Amino acid sequence: MRAAEGGVQMSRPQTLGELRASGWESVPIKEEVRHNAVARLRAGLPLVEGVLGYEDTVMPQLANALIAGHDMVLLGERGQAKTRIIRSLIELLDEWMPIVAGSEINDDPYAPVSKHSVDLVAEHGDDTPIEWVHRSTRYGEKLATPDTSVADLIGEVDPIKVAEGRYLSDELTIHYGLIPRTNRGIFAINELPDLAERIQVGLLNVLEERDVQVRGYKIRLPLDVMLVATANPDDYTNRGRIITPLKDRFGAQVRTHYPLDVATEITVVKQEADVPEVGVKVEMPDFMHDIVATLTHLARASSQINQRSGVSVRLTVANAETIVANALRRAILLGEPVAVPRISDLDALASSTSGKIEIESMDDGRDEQVVEKLVKAAVLTVFKERCPIEQFRDVPTSFDGGQVVHAGDDVAAASYAEVLQNVPTLAGPARELAGSEDPGAIASAIEFILEGLHLSKRLNKDAAGNRIAYRGR
């Protein structure tokens, strides 16, 4: 019997003697995680839930590190699910774990290390009271910030306990830091290179000797902690922001990445994007999903954008939410029952994109120009992939007589029915692309085709504010 699982707490052993009699066995944290990771692999289950696109790349590395029992660093740019992966490791812990009652550092009833627990077991023996802690409480996390101190991570003298009459030499005056309080659990440090060097030195014993020393006390706490960290690879490998002895003590470096293809990016967006409930149905055309995801992929390959800081998946999610919000606003104002994002909604992406990318040159207005170019390139890329230009050969000729099509993010969907009457060559391709007779879907398809023909240099486009006019060349 490894550990008590499920059930109500009163059914579990409540004293040290009852725990021994139950057959419960104490195992190191890394062995516990290894056991549960192997069980998930054998059952065909993913190691972590809700992380997409890593099945053949990151997950094998993660599985290797867990089976090997390594402390690890997840290296990757922002928005690559590093923190989500780390927090998901909680599910690889046993659901419940016994500790000595009242222990601040999750003392193992069979091998207590704190003075409180050692004294309690010595005094009560098999009658020592036992508490059960849930795996959700066995995880600790700290964002590395410039003001992080050794006291935060390891511990410090508690002046209140001293004021209560205890001597400074008394171990009970210690206020334990985050790492000791995560004893027999998983402790994570986000953005590890941001820790000051003197703080990094304080982690050396945790990773190698598996203990901590607090101030000048003559004690050493042999902790059982699995340490995981996240870092930007540029900070971790090239800038000298992490001391070599600390880097040497991590057993594994797991490299994360952005979605490798547009389809995976779209799947992530569909999982993560928040669609507001405002009494209006939202229908997102597939080609609009493609445009939003393609924009992000083009940004990751652009020389005009600082790639060291990365282009996060959060950009794709935020952009998808923004064009949906713009479509909802239009539907609410015009009293339409269905909101369908379309090309004219892409102008709203300036606000959600600019703050998530770093332009190499910060000349006045250059960031807006870069975003505009990315949007146009994304639209053209998707248009070429989805719409063979041959099927629109007759559309530009319909504009030769001076025909003009007006569009914009404030134009009602029903208004586009007139476009199909005035430009009949658009009717077949637009209905095929829309996949329905819904006015909003038809309007979105028409705008996509017209914008694609404009970017392919087959139509002219005049834009003034939020009003657009497509006309022949």
NUMIZA-378237 format. One record per residue (C-alpha): y, x, z; residue number from 1. Coordinates in pm, 1 decimal, decimal comma. Layout:
! NUMIZA-378237
REC         Y         X         Z  pos
REC         Y         X         Z  NUM
...
! end
This chain:
! NUMIZA-378237
REC         Y         X         Z  pos
REC       0,0       0,0       0,0    1
REC     325,7     163,6    -117,0    2
REC     581,3     -80,6      15,5    3
REC     618,8    -442,1     116,3    4
REC     725,3    -650,3    -183,8    5
REC     867,4   -1000,7    -188,8    6
REC     817,9   -1254,1      85,7    7
REC    1049,9   -1332,7     373,4    8
REC    1166,8   -1057,2     597,9    9
REC     991,0   -1193,5     909,7   10
REC     651,1   -1141,9     737,8   11
REC     708,4    -767,0     718,1   12
REC     629,2    -522,2     997,6   13
REC     906,5    -518,7    1256,8   14
REC     804,0    -215,6    1462,9   15
REC     683,2     135,3    1384,0   16
REC     336,2      49,3    1513,7   17
REC     309,9    -256,9    1292,2   18
REC     426,4     -48,2     997,0   19
REC     151,8     208,5    1052,5   20
REC    -106,4     -66,7    1090,4   21
REC       4,4    -227,8     761,7   22
REC     -91,1      83,0     567,0   23
REC     256,1     136,4     426,7   24
REC     302,0     486,2     284,6   25
REC     623,2     681,2     264,1   26
REC     688,2     857,9     -67,2   27
REC     983,7    1070,5    -184,3   28
REC    1247,8     887,2    -384,9   29
REC    1165,7    1065,7    -710,9   30
REC     796,8     986,0    -678,9   31
REC     886,3     623,5    -612,9   32
REC    1106,5     610,0    -923,6   33
REC     840,8     789,5   -1129,8   34
REC     571,9     542,9   -1020,8   35
REC     781,7     239,6   -1113,7   36
REC     902,5     394,1   -1440,9   37
REC     544,5     464,9   -1548,5   38
REC     447,8     108,6   -1455,4   39
REC     723,6     -28,1   -1683,5   40
REC     618,5     198,2   -1969,5   41
REC     255,5      88,1   -1937,3   42
REC     364,0    -274,8   -1938,8   43
REC     565,0    -220,3   -2257,2   44
REC     892,5    -296,8   -2080,4   45
REC    1220,0    -108,8   -2137,1   46
REC    1320,5     136,0   -1865,8   47
REC    1662,4     -27,8   -1843,4   48
REC    1766,6    -373,6   -1955,3   49
REC    2060,2    -464,5   -2177,3   50
REC    2110,7    -124,0   -2342,8   51
REC    2074,6    -143,6   -2720,9   52
REC    2024,7     118,9   -2990,7   53
REC    1875,0     385,6   -2763,2   54
REC    1507,2     296,4   -2801,1   55
REC    1414,0     599,4   -3010,9   56
REC    1679,6     846,8   -2896,9   57
REC    1809,0     823,9   -2540,8   58
REC    1526,0     632,2   -2373,0   59
REC    1259,4     898,6   -2444,0   60
REC    1490,0    1160,2   -2286,8   61
REC    1548,5     934,8   -1987,8   62
REC    1176,5     867,6   -1946,7   63
REC    1102,3    1241,3   -1956,3   64
REC    1360,4    1311,4   -1685,5   65
REC    1227,6    1035,0   -1459,4   66
REC     863,1    1133,7   -1502,7   67
REC     951,0    1497,5   -1439,0   68
REC    1142,4    1400,2   -1124,9   69
REC    1466,8    1563,0   -1234,8   70
REC    1820,2    1511,3   -1120,7   71
REC    2011,3    1442,7   -1440,1   72
REC    2346,7    1436,0   -1615,4   73
REC    2417,5    1176,1   -1881,7   74
REC    2643,3    1339,6   -2139,5   75
REC    2842,4    1119,1   -2373,4   76
REC    3185,0     998,3   -2477,5   77
REC    3340,1     690,4   -2324,0   78
REC    3179,5     355,3   -2390,4   79
REC    2821,9     478,0   -2441,0   80
REC    2664,5     275,8   -2156,1   81
REC    2619,9     577,6   -1927,6   82
REC    2721,0     393,0   -1611,9   83
REC    2515,6      88,3   -1709,4   84
REC    2207,4     307,3   -1750,3   85
REC    2259,3     470,1   -1412,4   86
REC    2314,2     140,6   -1232,2   87
REC    2005,0      -3,3   -1399,6   88
REC    1792,9     268,2   -1236,6   89
REC    1810,3      55,1    -921,5   90
REC    1539,7    -162,5   -1078,1   91
REC    1303,9     136,7   -1064,6   92
REC    1314,6     134,9    -683,0   93
REC    1072,2     -60,5    -468,2   94
REC    1227,4    -394,6    -381,8   95
REC    1219,8    -339,8      -3,6   96
REC    1208,3     -24,0     208,5   97
REC    1171,4      14,6     586,7   98
REC    1418,8     218,3     790,5   99
REC    1468,0     285,8    1158,3  100
REC    1676,9      -0,2    1294,1  101
REC    2046,5      87,4    1314,6  102
REC    2017,2     403,5    1104,0  103
REC    2326,5     487,1     900,7  104
REC    2133,1     710,7     662,2  105
REC    1820,1     503,5     591,3  106
REC    1596,6     713,4     817,7  107
REC    1229,6     714,5     726,2  108
REC    1044,7     565,9    1029,0  109
REC     771,9     827,4     983,0  110
REC    1012,8    1123,2     957,5  111
REC    1359,7    1044,9    1098,9  112
REC    1631,2    1308,1    1057,2  113
REC    1943,9    1170,4    1226,2  114
REC    1990,3    1210,9    1602,2  115
REC    2014,1     834,3    1650,5  116
REC    1676,1     772,6    1487,7  117
REC    1501,6    1078,0    1632,3  118
REC    1604,1     971,6    1984,6  119
REC    1506,1     608,6    1919,6  120
REC    1156,7     700,0    1798,6  121
REC    1112,0     947,1    2085,2  122
REC    1205,9     677,9    2336,1  123
REC    1016,1     378,1    2198,3  124
REC     731,0     528,6    2000,0  125
REC     533,5     259,3    1818,6  126
REC     771,3      -4,1    1957,3  127
REC    1062,7     144,4    1762,1  128
REC    1231,2    -146,7    1578,1  129
REC    1221,0    -141,6    1197,5  130
REC    1464,1    -292,0     948,5  131
REC    1402,4    -357,8     577,9  132
REC    1670,0    -276,1     321,3  133
REC    1684,8    -412,9     -31,8  134
REC    1692,1    -176,0    -328,5  135
REC    2042,4    -297,3    -417,2  136
REC    2173,9    -119,4    -105,0  137
REC    1999,5     208,1    -189,3  138
REC    2246,0     302,2    -460,8  139
REC    2573,2     485,7    -407,3  140
REC    2839,9     573,6    -660,7  141
REC    3159,9     776,1    -660,3  142
REC    3411,5     822,3    -936,8  143
REC    3517,2    1185,3    -936,2  144
REC    3890,6    1185,9    -871,1  145
REC    4124,6    1471,4    -779,4  146
REC    4151,5    1345,6    -421,8  147
REC    3773,8    1338,3    -361,7  148
REC    3692,3    1546,1     -54,9  149
REC    3384,5    1701,3     101,3  150
REC    3426,5    1448,3     382,5  151
REC    3393,9    1164,2     129,1  152
REC    3066,1    1299,0      -5,0  153
REC    2909,5    1476,4     292,0  154
REC    3074,8    1366,7     614,8  155
REC    3337,6    1438,5     880,3  156
REC    3405,5    1413,4    1252,0  157
REC    3488,9    1055,3    1350,5  158
REC    3789,6    1071,5    1588,6  159
REC    3713,9     723,6    1720,1  160
REC    3368,4     833,3    1834,3  161
REC    3525,1    1136,7    2001,1  162
REC    3780,3     913,0    2172,8  163
REC    3493,8     706,9    2311,2  164
REC    3398,0    1005,9    2527,5  165
REC    3148,7    1201,2    2320,7  166
REC    3171,9    1579,1    2291,4  167
REC    3255,4    1736,2    1956,4  168
REC    2921,2    1915,2    1971,0  169
REC    2743,3    1580,3    1982,0  170
REC    2593,7    1493,8    1643,3  171
REC    2667,7    1127,0    1710,7  172
REC    3037,7    1197,3    1648,9  173
REC    2967,8    1250,1    1277,2  174
REC    3083,8     993,4    1024,6  175
REC    2838,2    1036,4     739,5  176
REC    2966,3    1057,5     382,9  177
REC    2842,6     873,1      77,2  178
REC    2551,5    1104,2      -2,6  179
REC    2384,8    1093,8     342,2  180
REC    2434,2     716,5     346,6  181
REC    2236,0     701,8      21,9  182
REC    1942,7     892,9     173,8  183
REC    1614,0     778,3      17,1  184
REC    1809,4     631,9    -271,4  185
REC    2004,2     711,3    -588,4  186
REC    2353,0     859,4    -576,4  187
REC    2572,2     873,0    -887,4  188
REC    2888,2    1070,0    -960,8  189
REC    3090,7     946,7   -1257,3  190
REC    3287,0    1206,4   -1455,7  191
REC    3138,8    1499,0   -1263,7  192
REC    3361,3    1772,1   -1420,6  193
REC    3666,9    1608,0   -1264,4  194
REC    3549,3    1716,6    -918,9  195
REC    3738,9    2018,3    -783,9  196
REC    3532,8    2338,0    -782,8  197
REC    3522,6    2356,4    -403,5  198
REC    3376,8    2004,5    -398,2  199
REC    3120,9    2098,6    -662,8  200
REC    3008,1    2381,9    -435,4  201
REC    2936,9    2122,8    -167,8  202
REC    2676,8    1963,4    -395,4  203
REC    2472,2    2279,7    -442,4  204
REC    2262,5    2232,4    -129,3  205
REC    2203,3    1866,9    -210,7  206
REC    2049,5    1956,7    -546,5  207
REC    1847,0    2261,6    -447,8  208
REC    1775,8    2271,4     -74,5  209
REC    1793,0    1889,2     -53,6  210
REC    2008,2    1890,2     257,2  211
REC    2371,5    1878,5     366,8  212
REC    2571,2    2057,9     633,5  213
REC    2858,0    1884,5     809,9  214
REC    3153,1    2096,6     920,9  215
REC    3061,8    2343,1    1195,4  216
REC    2774,6    2144,5    1341,2  217
REC    2449,4    2328,7    1393,1  218
REC    2254,4    2066,0    1204,3  219
REC    2104,2    2033,6     861,7  220
REC    2005,6    1694,0     731,3  221
REC    1706,0    1721,1     496,1  222
REC    1802,8    1437,8     264,8  223
REC    1585,0    1271,5       2,3  224
REC    1829,2    1180,1    -273,1  225
REC    1804,9    1144,7    -649,0  226
REC    2135,1    1264,5    -791,8  227
REC    2258,6    1145,3   -1130,4  228
REC    2595,6    1209,9   -1292,1  229
REC    2794,5    1128,4   -1603,3  230
REC    3022,0    1358,1   -1799,0  231
REC    3203,9    1392,7   -2127,5  232
REC    3016,6    1666,1   -2319,0  233
REC    3340,0    1842,3   -2411,2  234
REC    3436,9    1871,9   -2044,5  235
REC    3085,4    1963,3   -1935,4  236
REC    3000,5    2227,7   -2191,7  237
REC    3316,8    2380,5   -2336,3  238
REC    3611,2    2368,1   -2100,2  239
REC    3467,0    2542,1   -1798,0  240
REC    3534,9    2247,2   -1572,2  241
REC    3198,8    2261,6   -1399,9  242
REC    3065,8    2561,0   -1209,9  243
REC    2759,0    2727,2   -1357,4  244
REC    2542,0    2716,5   -1041,0  245
REC    2584,5    2337,9   -1020,9  246
REC    2504,3    2289,9   -1388,4  247
REC    2192,9    2504,8   -1341,5  248
REC    2062,9    2276,2   -1066,2  249
REC    2044,1    1961,8   -1279,4  250
REC    1698,6    1934,6   -1429,1  251
REC    1790,1    1727,2   -1733,4  252
REC    2083,3    1658,1   -1963,1  253
REC    2042,8    1324,0   -2136,9  254
REC    2268,5    1292,5   -2442,9  255
REC    2395,2     945,3   -2525,8  256
REC    2560,7     832,5   -2848,1  257
REC    2739,0     544,0   -3014,9  258
REC    2541,9     286,9   -3218,4  259
REC    2407,1     464,3   -3523,5  260
REC    2452,8     169,9   -3759,6  261
REC    2672,3    -134,9   -3802,1  262
REC    2387,3    -378,3   -3732,6  263
REC    2330,5    -232,6   -3384,8  264
REC    2703,8    -237,5   -3315,2  265
REC    2713,0    -607,8   -3404,4  266
REC    2416,5    -680,7   -3177,7  267
REC    2597,9    -510,5   -2890,2  268
REC    2910,3    -716,2   -2960,1  269
REC    2716,0   -1041,3   -2963,6  270
REC    2568,5    -945,5   -2626,3  271
REC    2890,3    -830,0   -2462,5  272
REC    3177,1   -1030,1   -2615,3  273
REC    3319,3   -1315,1   -2411,7  274
REC    3384,2   -1633,3   -2609,8  275
REC    3631,4   -1853,5   -2417,7  276
REC    3544,2   -2215,9   -2345,3  277
REC    3855,6   -2412,2   -2447,9  278
REC    3700,2   -2722,3   -2600,0  279
REC    3696,0   -2576,3   -2951,7  280
REC    3377,3   -2460,7   -3120,8  281
REC    3379,5   -2101,9   -3249,8  282
REC    3191,9   -1995,7   -3562,3  283
REC    3215,0   -1627,4   -3650,0  284
REC    3119,7   -1552,4   -4013,7  285
REC    2876,5   -1266,5   -4059,7  286
REC    3118,7   -1079,4   -4284,6  287
REC    3385,0   -1090,0   -4009,8  288
REC    3135,9    -938,8   -3764,4  289
REC    3065,8    -671,4   -4025,5  290
REC    3436,4    -596,1   -4069,7  291
REC    3499,7    -554,3   -3697,1  292
REC    3198,6    -324,9   -3652,7  293
REC    3270,9    -128,4   -3970,6  294
REC    3627,9     -66,6   -3855,4  295
REC    3490,6     107,9   -3545,3  296
REC    3245,0     317,5   -3747,1  297
REC    3522,4     425,2   -3985,0  298
REC    3739,2     517,1   -3686,0  299
REC    3460,7     741,6   -3553,8  300
REC    3461,9     929,8   -3882,1  301
REC    3839,4     946,1   -3928,9  302
REC    4017,5    1279,9   -3915,7  303
REC    4332,3    1097,4   -3804,6  304
REC    4170,8     998,0   -3475,0  305
REC    4089,5    1231,9   -3188,4  306
REC    3709,8    1233,6   -3182,2  307
REC    3689,9    1428,9   -2856,9  308
REC    3800,0    1123,4   -2664,5  309
REC    3557,9     906,5   -2859,4  310
REC    3588,1     560,1   -3009,7  311
REC    3420,7     331,0   -2760,7  312
REC    3200,3      30,4   -2830,8  313
REC    3456,8    -146,9   -2613,5  314
REC    3686,5    -124,8   -2916,2  315
REC    3446,1    -335,0   -3121,7  316
REC    3400,7    -585,3   -2840,2  317
REC    3775,0    -614,3   -2776,8  318
REC    3850,5    -655,1   -3147,0  319
REC    3588,0    -928,2   -3184,4  320
REC    3732,8   -1110,8   -2884,3  321
REC    4086,5   -1071,9   -3023,7  322
REC    4020,7   -1226,7   -3363,5  323
REC    3827,3   -1509,1   -3197,2  324
REC    4123,9   -1566,5   -2965,2  325
REC    4362,1   -1571,8   -3261,5  326
REC    4141,3   -1823,1   -3442,7  327
REC    4121,7   -2036,7   -3127,1  328
REC    4499,9   -2031,5   -3092,2  329
REC    4536,9   -2152,3   -3449,4  330
REC    4276,1   -2426,6   -3402,4  331
REC    4444,1   -2547,1   -3083,5  332
REC    4790,5   -2559,5   -3241,9  333
REC    4666,0   -2733,4   -3556,1  334
REC    4425,8   -2965,8   -3377,0  335
REC    4117,3   -2835,0   -3556,3  336
REC    3774,7   -2890,6   -3392,4  337
REC    3626,8   -2559,3   -3512,8  338
REC    3779,1   -2210,9   -3498,0  339
REC    3662,3   -1975,9   -3771,2  340
REC    3808,2   -1622,6   -3773,9  341
REC    3935,1   -1507,8   -4114,0  342
REC    4108,5   -1213,2   -4279,7  343
REC    4458,7   -1319,3   -4172,6  344
REC    4342,0   -1292,8   -3808,9  345
REC    4288,8    -919,5   -3852,8  346
REC    4662,7    -857,8   -3809,2  347
REC    4606,3    -931,6   -3439,0  348
REC    4386,0    -622,2   -3405,9  349
REC    4687,8    -393,7   -3368,9  350
REC    4715,0    -485,5   -3000,7  351
REC    4346,2    -439,5   -2916,8  352
REC    4291,6    -126,8   -3127,7  353
REC    4594,2      92,1   -3057,5  354
REC    4518,5     134,4   -2687,8  355
REC    4157,6     237,4   -2746,8  356
REC    4201,8     517,9   -2997,6  357
REC    4399,4     840,3   -2980,4  358
REC    4590,6     924,2   -3297,9  359
REC    4606,4    1296,6   -3373,3  360
REC    4978,0    1279,0   -3462,7  361
REC    5199,5    1050,5   -3257,9  362
REC    5484,9    1010,9   -3506,3  363
REC    5681,1     688,0   -3469,1  364
REC    5481,6     402,5   -3616,0  365
REC    5193,4     623,8   -3723,7  366
REC    4942,1     456,5   -3494,4  367
REC    5012,5     118,3   -3655,2  368
REC    4971,8     269,0   -4001,5  369
REC    4639,3     425,7   -3905,1  370
REC    4509,9      94,4   -3768,8  371
REC    4627,0     -87,6   -4081,6  372
REC    4447,3     161,2   -4305,3  373
REC    4129,2     128,7   -4099,8  374
REC    4138,3    -249,9   -4127,2  375
REC    4187,0    -238,3   -4504,1  376
REC    3911,8      20,1   -4544,7  377
REC    3675,4    -191,5   -4334,9  378
REC    3745,7    -504,9   -4539,1  379
REC    3697,5    -320,0   -4867,3  380
REC    3374,3    -156,9   -4747,8  381
REC    3223,2    -489,4   -4642,1  382
REC    3346,9    -662,9   -4959,2  383
REC    3175,7    -405,2   -5179,4  384
REC    2853,6    -433,1   -4978,5  385
REC    2842,0    -812,6   -4973,0  386
REC    3013,9    -920,9   -5294,6  387
REC    2918,9    -764,6   -5629,5  388
REC    3242,8    -753,2   -5822,4  389
REC    3072,8    -896,0   -6134,0  390
REC    3051,1   -1242,7   -5980,4  391
REC    3432,7   -1251,3   -5947,6  392
REC    3509,6   -1134,6   -6300,8  393
REC    3669,5   -1469,0   -6391,9  394
REC    3870,4   -1514,8   -6072,4  395
REC    4162,5   -1280,4   -6156,8  396
REC    4207,7   -1450,2   -6494,6  397
REC    4270,9   -1780,2   -6311,9  398
REC    4592,3   -1625,0   -6181,1  399
REC    4722,7   -1523,7   -6524,6  400
REC    4924,4   -1843,7   -6562,1  401
REC    5131,7   -1769,8   -6252,2  402
REC    4893,9   -1928,7   -6002,6  403
REC    4974,9   -1832,6   -5641,2  404
REC    4751,5   -1882,9   -5335,4  405
REC    4921,4   -1896,3   -4999,3  406
REC    4732,7   -1787,6   -4686,3  407
REC    4811,8   -1691,9   -4329,4  408
REC    4689,6   -1724,4   -3975,1  409
REC    4887,3   -2046,9   -3927,5  410
REC    4763,3   -2220,8   -4242,7  411
REC    4531,2   -2514,4   -4172,7  412
REC    4173,5   -2481,5   -4295,8  413
REC    4201,5   -2809,6   -4487,6  414
REC    4479,9   -2661,2   -4700,3  415
REC    4230,2   -2430,5   -4869,3  416
REC    4058,7   -2726,4   -5038,0  417
REC    4354,1   -2731,3   -5276,2  418
REC    4287,4   -2364,4   -5356,8  419
REC    3942,2   -2454,7   -5491,0  420
REC    4101,5   -2716,7   -5714,8  421
REC    4368,7   -2480,7   -5846,5  422
REC    4131,4   -2183,5   -5881,3  423
REC    3796,3   -2343,0   -5970,7  424
REC    3637,5   -2003,9   -6037,6  425
REC    3653,2   -1945,0   -5659,6  426
REC    3456,0   -2256,2   -5568,3  427
REC    3102,4   -2132,0   -5630,8  428
REC    3134,4   -1784,9   -5470,2  429
REC    3333,2   -1922,4   -5173,0  430
REC    3077,6   -2194,3   -5094,1  431
REC    2792,0   -1947,8   -5130,7  432
REC    2959,0   -1699,2   -4897,8  433
REC    3055,6   -1969,3   -4646,0  434
REC    2705,9   -2111,7   -4636,0  435
REC    2842,9   -2456,7   -4550,9  436
REC    3102,1   -2715,2   -4649,1  437
REC    3293,8   -2673,6   -4323,7  438
REC    3666,1   -2635,4   -4408,0  439
REC    3706,6   -2343,9   -4166,4  440
REC    3412,7   -2152,7   -4315,7  441
REC    3541,0   -2218,8   -4668,9  442
REC    3891,3   -2098,7   -4571,1  443
REC    3748,8   -1779,9   -4421,3  444
REC    3538,3   -1711,5   -4731,1  445
REC    3835,0   -1767,9   -4965,2  446
REC    4057,5   -1526,1   -4772,2  447
REC    3780,6   -1264,4   -4767,8  448
REC    3729,2   -1288,8   -5145,1  449
REC    4101,0   -1280,0   -5223,8  450
REC    4163,5    -983,8   -4992,9  451
REC    3863,5    -802,9   -5138,6  452
REC    3994,6    -856,6   -5492,3  453
REC    4338,4    -736,1   -5384,8  454
REC    4198,2    -419,0   -5226,0  455
REC    3988,2    -369,8   -5540,7  456
REC    4317,0    -375,2   -5736,7  457
REC    4244,9    -699,8   -5918,9  458
REC    4506,9    -916,6   -5747,0  459
REC    4853,6    -856,0   -5607,2  460
REC    4945,6    -950,0   -5253,8  461
REC    5285,2   -1024,1   -5100,5  462
REC    5314,3   -1035,6   -4723,4  463
REC    5609,9   -1152,5   -4518,7  464
REC    5551,6   -1198,7   -4149,1  465
REC    5234,2   -1401,8   -4104,2  466
REC    5261,0   -1552,3   -4453,2  467
REC    5058,5   -1408,4   -4742,1  468
REC    5069,2   -1484,3   -5113,8  469
REC    4803,5   -1371,7   -5361,8  470
REC    4903,0   -1364,2   -5727,7  471
REC    4785,2   -1210,9   -6054,8  472
REC    4863,6    -854,9   -6157,6  473
! end
